[in-house]
């Protein structure tokens, strides 16, 4: 009879750079994670079709900076009470 092995949830490892995360028409793919860079950077590309909204609630990051680069198209955002177009 073959032996059965049991894998615990703590033994599982998911590499987000091997997958595309989809939420409706939005898609995110990690290019670098903290594991890839000794915790110094995470980089991802996001695809947002025309007319779609990002559903992230207003938030801030106390322990790191967030920089967004647009490759094509125009995005709108809000910083405090200021509307931003970019």
N, C-alpha and C positions, 0 to 999 in steps of 0.2 A: 504494500500500500504506500503511495507517495506521501511524503511529509508535506504538511501544509505550513506555510509561513504566514504570519500575521504582520501587516504593516500598520504602524500607528500613524495618526495624523501628524505627529511631530516629525516623522521621518520623511514626509513629503516635501519636495522642493519644486516650486514653480518659477520658471525663468520668464519674466514678463516680456523680455526682448524677443522671445520666440513666438509671441502671440499678438494678435490685433484685438483690442478690446472694443466692442461695438455697443453703442447705446442708441437704438433707432438708427437714424442716418449718420450719426457721429461715429468717428473711428479714431482710436488712439493707439499708437505703437511706440513702445519705449525703445530708444536707441542706446541709452546708457542708464544703468541703475546705480544706486549707491553701492551695491555689491561689486560693480565693475570698476568703481573709482575710489575705493576706500572711503566711501561716504561723502566725498567732496562734491559730487554733481549727479543730477539725474536729468536726462534730456529725452524728450519725446516729440513725435510729430503728431499733429491732430488734423483731421480732415473735417471741415464743417461746410456742408453744402450751402449754396446761396439761399438766403432766407431763413436758415435755421438759427436757433438760439442755443447758446451754451446754458446748461441748466445749473451751473455751479452757483451756490448761494454766495452772497457777499462774505468775504473772509480775509484774513491776513495771516502772514507767516512771521512769527517772532524770532525764529532761529535760522532763517535763511531768506535769501532774496529770490524773487521770481522775475524772469525776463521772458518776454514773448516777442518773437520775430515773425512777421508775416511774410510769406513767400509770394503770395498772389492774392488779389482781392482786397476787400476793405472789411475791417471789423469795427465794431462799436463796443465801448466799455464804459464803466463808471468808476471813478476814483473819488470816494466820499460823495460830495454833491456835484461833482464836475463830470459832465458827459465827455467822452473821448472818442474821436474817430481816428482810425489808423489803417 
